[in-house]
């Protein structure tokens, strides 16, 4: 999986014009937001975990951090991130380019409530220098997500 697979996926869903390639996005949420021209919280981080030894993705706001208690309440087990060396094999994208679409079959997707305060968010686009601008309804439709979850903290301080 790659930028090209994400682009083809978006074209198939008539959203091909929403993927953007930049010279360099950077390795932090803050730098990506600066390049894109949005708030860091609008960067939708797609984090990969092992849930009962199966890969899952949780898409969360850029200012959110996984809270172990909330994760355990939602999934009945302790949060276990997929080691970076295994992310591409299990998910289909390299770390830093993981997005919640054009992924390997069988990967379950969850959306964190920290995203619900935005009308527009930006996900990775399958490469280290690409992003995808989406509305929340578009994100829901593209991901075929399982459900919304509340697994994060840190973002409440930015709510109005």
N, C-alpha and C positions, 0 to 999 in steps of 0.2 A: 504494500500500500504506500501511497506517496501523494505528493501534490497533484500529480496527474490523475490519480484515482479519485481524489477528492473533487477535483475540477470536473471530471466526467460525471461523478455522482450528482454534483450541483446542476450541471447542464441538463441531466436527465430529469431533474426536478424543476427545471426552468428558473434556476437561481445562479446560473454560471457567471453572471456579471457581478455577483456579490463576493467573489474571491479576489483578493488583492495580493500582489507580490510586491514586496518592498526590498530595497537593497539589503537592509539588515534590520531585523526586528529586535534583537538583543536577547539576553538571557534572563531578564526580570520582567515582572508584570509592569513595573513603573516605566521601564524603557520602551516596552511594547506600546503602552498607552501614549507615551510621548511621540513615538513614530506615527501612530495611527491618528492621534489627535482626539483622544477620549479620556475619560477618567479611569484610573487604574482599576477601580472596582468593576468597570464594564468589561474588563478582560475576563472571559469565561475560561477558567482553568479546568482542564479535563484530567482528573487524577485517576490513576489506575490502582486497583486493589485486588487482592485475592479474597474471595468470599467462598468459604468451604472449598478451597483449592480451585475455584473457577474464577476467571478474570471478570471484573466488573469495572465500569467507569462511573465516576460521579463528576458532574459538571457543576462548578461552583463559581461564585463571584471572585474577582481578583483580590479583594481585600479579606476574603474569608479563609479561615484555617479549620482543618478538621479537628473536631473535639472528640476525644476518645470515648467519653461517656455518652455523648449523643450518637456517635457511630454505633456503639454497642447496643444502645436502646433501639436503634433502627434496624440493625442487622443481627443482633444476638451473638455477636462475637467481636473480639478486639480487632481494631483496624490493622490490616497487614498490607502495606504497599507492595506492589510488584517491584522486585529489584530492577534497576535501570537496564541491566544487561539482558533482561527477559521481556521487557516491554514490547519491543518490536515483534518478537516471536508470538507473544500472546495476544497483542492488540492489533498490530499491523502498522503502527507508526512509531517512529523513533521518539525517545523522550525529548520534550520541548516542542514537538510537532503533533502531539496526540490531539485529535479532535474526535467528537462523538459520532462521526459518520465515515463511511468508506472504511469500515473496520472489519476484522475477522468475524465470521459467523459464530454465534453463541455467546458473544460478549454482551452482557446485560448493562443497560444504561439507566442511571438515576439522575434526576435533576435536583439540585439543592435549592431550598427556598430563598437563599441569599440572592439569587438571580431575579426574583420576582419584583424587585423595586425598579427594574429597568425596562424601557420599551425596546432598546437596542443593545445588543451585546456583540462581542467579537471573540470568535474561537480561533484556535490555530487552524491552519489549512493544509496539514499534511507535510509541510516542510518547515524548516527553521526560519524562513523569511516570508511566510504567507499567512494571511488572516482571512476570516470570513465574517462579514457583517450580517447579523440576523436579528429578526424580531423574536420575541419569546414564542409566539405561535409557530413561526417557521422552525425554530429549534425543536419544539415539541413534535412537529410533523416529520422533520428530517430524521430525528433520532429514534422514533418508535420506542420512546422511553418506557420504562416499567412503571415508575411513579415518582412523584415529588417526595423528597426526604428533607429532614432537618438535621444535618450532621455537622454544621459548622458554627463557629463563634468568631468574634473579632469584627464582624461587619455591622453589628447593631449600632455601634457608636456613630456610624455614618448615616443612619436612618433619620429622616426628618419626622 
